[in-house]
Each structure stands twice: as C-alpha cells, then as structure tokens.
Amino acid sequence: MADKQISLPAKLINGGIAGLIGVTCVFPIDLAKTRLQNQQNGQRVYTSMSDCLIKTVRSEGYFGMYRGAAVNLTLVTPEKAIKLAANDFFRHQLSKDGQKLTLLKEMLAGCGAGTCQ
C-alpha cells in the first residue's frame, strides 16, 4: 500500500468529506457558543452549553441546531479539500524514499498547505 499513490481527485474528495464531517460534528457546539455569547446581561436565556442545546432542540427541533450551517458547509468543503491534498503533496515532496519526516519538514508541509488554504 505504501507504493500505491492515491489520485489527486480522490484526495480532494476525501478532504471535502472530512470537512463536511468536521462541520457537522462541531456546528451545534459553535451555535451554542455563539448564542451564549450573544446573551445580554439582563436577559439570560441559557445557563450552560448543554442547556442551550436542549432548549434549541425543544424549540426548533433537531435540525434547528444546524440552522445556518449551509454557508459553513459550502465554504469549508473546498477549503479542507485543498488543505489536506496540499499537505499530502508537500509531505510527499519533502520525504526521501518514504522515510519519516523530520519535525522541520512536517512544519514546512503544514505551512505550505496553510498557504494554499
């Protein structure tokens, strides 16, 4: 398996799927954080993150936790696809005969991927 290269389109698809899964998992927590931060001192609607999520599900349904997620999903999918494919590209370019990368080369690969992102 180490000799077999994965095609660029497959890497982009895998990165896009990873981005979708990441946003799907994190979005409800981000929604609760934002709602907690937007509370005014005199009008405390939520006491904690779990209280916010429970009240959101009760009042807006399960999918209420994902209200507004479409924008994040649309923007994060290509971003993660490019970042993960670029990281793999730079790691491959910096490795010598498939050997483990040094910390400096790992950092350079991440920096290159971040720049492409």
C-alpha positions in Angstrom: 0.0 0.0 0.0 2.9 2.3 0.6 3.9 2.2 -3.0 0.5 3.0 -4.4 -0.3 6.7 -4.9 -3.8 8.0 -4.4 -5.0 10.2 -7.2 -5.5 14.0 -6.7 -9.3 13.9 -7.3 -9.6 11.1 -4.7 -7.6 13.2 -2.2 -9.8 16.3 -2.9 -12.9 14.2 -2.4 -11.6 12.7 0.8 -10.6 16.2 2.1 -14.1 17.6 1.2 -15.8 14.7 3.0 -13.6 15.3 6.1 -14.5 19.0 6.0 -18.2 18.1 5.9 -18.0 15.7 8.8 -16.0 18.2 10.8 -18.5 21.0 10.4 -21.4 18.6 11.0 -19.9 17.5 14.3 -18.8 20.9 15.6 -21.6 23.2 14.3 -24.0 22.6 17.2 -21.3 23.4 19.7 -20.4 26.6 17.8 -24.1 27.5 17.6 -24.4 27.2 21.4 -21.2 29.1 22.0 -22.5 32.0 19.8 -25.9 32.1 21.5 -24.3 32.1 24.9 -22.0 35.0 23.9 -24.9 37.0 22.4 -26.9 36.9 25.7 -27.5 40.3 27.3 -26.6 40.5 31.0 -30.2 41.2 32.0 -31.7 38.5 29.8 -30.1 35.2 30.5 -31.9 32.6 28.4 -29.3 29.8 28.7 -27.4 28.8 31.7 -24.9 26.5 30.1 -23.9 25.0 26.7 -26.0 21.8 27.3 -29.0 23.9 28.4 -28.7 25.9 25.2 -28.6 22.8 23.0 -31.5 21.2 24.9 -33.6 24.3 24.6 -32.7 24.6 20.9 -33.8 21.1 20.1 -37.0 21.6 22.1 -38.0 24.8 20.4 -36.6 24.4 16.9 -36.2 20.6 16.5 -33.1 18.6 15.9 -32.3 20.4 12.7 -32.5 23.7 14.5 -29.0 23.0 15.7 -27.8 23.2 12.1 -29.6 26.5 11.2 -27.1 28.5 9.2 -24.7 25.6 8.6 -25.1 25.6 4.8 -22.7 28.5 4.5 -20.1 26.8 6.6 -20.5 23.6 4.7 -20.2 25.3 1.4 -17.1 27.2 2.3 -15.3 24.6 4.4 -15.6 21.7 2.0 -13.2 23.1 -0.7 -11.0 24.7 1.9 -10.4 21.4 3.7 -10.1 19.5 0.4 -7.3 21.9 -0.8 -5.6 21.9 2.6 -5.4 18.2 3.0 -4.4 17.5 -0.6 -1.7 20.2 -0.4 -0.4 18.8 2.9 -0.1 15.4 1.3 1.6 16.8 -1.7 4.2 18.8 0.3 4.8 15.8 2.6 5.5 13.6 -0.4 7.8 16.2 -1.9 9.8 16.6 1.3 10.1 12.9 2.1 13.1 10.9 1.0 12.1 7.5 -0.3 9.1 7.3 2.0 11.1 7.9 5.2 9.5 9.6 8.2 9.7 13.4 8.0 11.6 15.5 10.5 9.8 18.0 12.6 11.0 20.8 10.5 9.8 19.2 7.3 6.4 18.4 8.9 6.2 22.1 9.8 7.1 23.1 6.2 4.5 20.8 4.8 1.9 22.3 7.1 3.0 25.8 6.3 2.7 25.1 2.5 -0.7 23.5 3.0 -1.9 26.5 5.1 -0.6 28.9 2.4 -2.6 27.0 -0.3 -5.6 27.0 2.0 
